[in-house]
């Protein structure tokens, strides 16, 4: 159940989305203006009858005010049982057909492209059958062929995890990440194992255990050989970029900047592209710099980051999800600086690039709710955006 401040935040956003002043909401619900103010500030928590009356006046439900918006994509949610079934007997696969390795490579490449370009609906429908096929193939493979199949399985599991994590199935996500670790151990490739450690930080985000996430990344870096190859250099850079963002979220500015310095030394040595499913290179480094500035919320750093954004934008050759992340963080920075119109433009740019990603992004909903409250629901374009994103 939501805390009083979070519930109050949703009530205020719902009122703005309905285009009602406090006086109008008071008249429609029968709740006094002073009580409504206390509810929105989180000072008071409503009783169930009061919440029901308020929800009806605001054109929503008490459940959505308490728990947030419900599922946004039934197409994706319908596939979750099939993904769960596909991994249930991963080490005891059923007998069945297995395509040649070239076909499996092409299928996994397609899944990866769908993941990094936020095409979750297509991905979710294709991944269960491919996982089952890869489990069957791995079960009978030996030698180099087995290691190659294990690598493909890691990437397919990562695609499944993207759906599970972004759509709120955190327990399933943790299970998929664990299976990624199992498959990576068979592949016997330290760079691939590092990629799994990168993804594993999602588990720590979901559990609000950021310090544990930093320790896990440190352990993964210690296990890596010296970055003497392109793949190892990219893997090490990715771990530092991830650690910088986590340190920033922990408000540890010194550690965040140290990781960015180390990441820069490595990321500028490799061409921008996907390495074991993770985008790494100079452009990805720029995007992580902005993310760290936003997490630290330092006004000077934010002004510098927003000013730098006028001179650069992510190239279209980058995956859609990463480009979308950039504009989400740019919008967050602009909200912090009070540049509301620019923030809305940035969030709209993110939506145009990767709509499924934006619609499921919790930080997008938070910033939209903030913009909605500040505009008092008077911006029709913003209200339409908030309705599409299911802000409340």
C-alpha positions, -999 to 999 in steps of 0.1 A, spaced: 0 0 0 13 35 -8 28 58 18 8 90 26 32 112 7 31 90 -24 -7 87 -23 -9 125 -19 13 130 -49 -10 108 -70 -41 126 -57 -26 160 -67 -16 146 -101 -51 131 -107 -67 164 -97 -45 183 -122 -52 157 -149 -89 162 -143 -84 199 -147 -100 207 -113 -89 233 -88 -89 223 -51 -122 242 -47 -138 224 -76 -125 190 -63 -138 199 -29 -173 205 -42 -173 174 -63 -161 151 -35 -176 167 -4 -141 170 11 -131 204 26 -104 223 8 -82 223 39 -85 185 42 -78 181 5 -46 202 9 -35 179 38 -42 148 17 -22 161 -12 8 171 10 8 137 26 1 152 60 -31 131 63 -41 97 49 -77 93 38 -101 68 51 -115 43 25 -149 61 22 -132 94 17 -107 80 -8 -136 64 -28 -154 98 -29 -123 116 -40 -115 90 -67 -150 93 -81 -147 131 -82 -114 129 -100 -125 103 -126 -103 75 -114 -104 46 -89 -93 43 -53 -71 13 -64 -52 34 -89 -47 62 -64 -34 36 -39 -13 14 -62 -6 35 -92 -17 28 -128 -24 -7 -139 -10 -27 -168 -4 -6 -200 1 -34 -225 -21 -65 -224 -1 -79 -253 30 -81 -232 13 -92 -199 -4 -121 -217 30 -136 -226 44 -137 -190 30 -172 -182 46 -185 -213 80 -170 -203 76 -185 -168 67 -219 -184 97 -218 -208 122 -215 -180 105 -238 -154 124 -269 -166 154 -252 -182 177 -282 -172 151 -308 -182 139 -297 -216 113 -315 -236 123 -332 -268 116 -312 -299 131 -296 -330 162 -275 -330 171 -253 -360 207 -250 -373 230 -227 -354 229 -201 -381 191 -198 -377 194 -196 -339 220 -168 -343 197 -148 -365 167 -153 -342 187 -141 -312 201 -112 -331 165 -102 -340 154 -105 -303 184 -83 -292 174 -56 -318 139 -57 -305 151 -53 -270 175 -24 -276 149 -6 -297 121 -11 -271 98 -33 -293 86 -52 -263 54 -65 -277 71 -84 -306 99 -95 -283 76 -109 -256 56 -130 -281 87 -146 -297 110 -152 -267 92 -182 -250 95 -205 -279 131 -195 -286 141 -200 -250 127 -236 -251 145 -243 -283 178 -230 -269 174 -251 -238 169 -282 -260 199 -273 -281 222 -267 -251 212 -300 -234 228 -321 -261 256 -299 -273 293 -304 -264 325 -284 -267 327 -251 -286 292 -256 -300 279 -258 -264 297 -226 -254 283 -208 -285 248 -219 -277 252 -208 -241 262 -173 -253 230 -172 -274 210 -183 -244 224 -155 -223 213 -129 -249 178 -145 -253 174 -146 -215 184 -109 -214 157 -101 -239 131 -119 -217 144 -101 -187 139 -67 -204 102 -75 -206 99 -89 -171 118 -60 -154 102 -31 -173 67 -45 -168 70 -50 -131 77 -87 -128 107 -83 -106 107 -119 -92 107 -133 -127 134 -108 -136 156 -120 -108 151 -156 -119 160 -148 -155 192 -130 -143 202 -160 -123 197 -182 -154 219 -157 -174 246 -163 -148 243 -201 -152 244 -199 -190 274 -175 -189 294 -199 -168 289 -225 -195 300 -200 -222 332 -194 -202 337 -159 -214 347 -133 -188 333 -104 -209 299 -121 -211 299 -128 -174 306 -90 -169 276 -83 -190 254 -104 -168 268 -85 -137 257 -53 -155 222 -66 -160 221 -80 -124 221 -45 -110 184 -44 -119 178 -68 -90 194 -43 -66 174 -14 -81 142 -33 -75 152 -43 -40 164 -7 -32 198 -22 -23 221 2 -42 251 -4 -19 249 -41 -27 247 -32 -64 280 -13 -61 297 -42 -44 285 -66 -70 299 -44 -98 332 -41 -79 334 -79 -76 326 -83 -113 354 -58 -122 379 -76 -100 371 -109 -118 378 -95 -152 412 -100 -168 431 -68 -178 413 -51 -207 437 -62 -234 410 -69 -260 381 -48 -273 355 -69 -257 372 -68 -223 377 -30 -226 340 -25 -234 329 -48 -206 350 -29 -180 338 4 -193 302 -7 -190 307 -17 -154 322 16 -145 294 35 -163 268 15 -144 286 21 -111 288 58 -117 250 60 -121 244 40 -89 269 61 -69 251 92 -82 218 78 -70 235 73 -36 246 109 -37 282 99 -36 296 125 -60 333 116 -56 327 80 -63 304 87 -92 330 110 -108 358 86 -102 339 59 -121 331 83 -149 368 91 -153 377 54 -154 349 48 -179 360 76 -201 395 62 -204 381 29 -216 350 38 -235 369 62 -258 391 33 -269 363 13 -285 339 20 -313 303 27 -303 283 -5 -307 267 -34 -288 291 -56 -269 274 -87 -255 241 -68 -257 253 -36 -240 259 -3 -259 294 10 -251 315 37 -266 320 75 -266 283 83 -272 271 60 -245 296 76 -221 281 111 -229 246 97 -220 259 83 -187 275 116 -178 241 133 -181 225 104 -161 250 109 -133 244 147 -132 207 141 -129 211 116 -101 234 140 -82 210 169 -88 238 194 -84 225 227 -99 259 236 -114 263 201 -128 228 202 -142 233 236 -159 265 223 -175 248 191 -187 218 209 -202 242 235 -218 262 206 -233 230 191 -247 225 221 -270 257 211 -288 251 173 -290 224 148 -295 226 110 -297 232 98 -333 204 78 -349 227 49 -353 224 43 -315 197 19 -302 164 36 -297 162 27 -260 196 44 -252 187 75 -272 153 76 -254 171 74 -220 191 104 -229 161 126 -235 144 112 -204 174 123 -183 176 156 -201 139 162 -193 146 153 -157 174 178 -156 152 205 -171 125 199 -145 151 203 -117 161 236 -133 125 248 -136 126 247 -175 92 231 -178 85 237 -215 119 224 -224 114 194 -202 81 185 -219 98 188 -253 126 164 -242 101 138 -228 81 141 -261 113 134 -280 120 103 -259 84 92 -266 89 96 -304 121 75 -303 109 46 -281 72 49 -271 70 15 -253 101 23 -233 88 57 -222 53 44 -213 68 19 -188 94 42 -173 87 52 -137 108 83 -138 89 96 -168 57 92 -149 72 110 -119 84 140 -140 51 142 -160 32 142 -127 54 171 -115 49 190 -147 11 183 -145 8 197 -109 29 228 -117 8 235 -148 -24 230 -127 -37 208 -156 -40 238 -180 -16 224 -207 -38 202 -229 -8 187 -247 7 177 -213 -26 163 -201 -29 141 -232 7 129 -226 -1 121 -190 -32 101 -200 -12 81 -225 15 73 -200 -10 64 -173 5 88 -148 -23 82 -124 
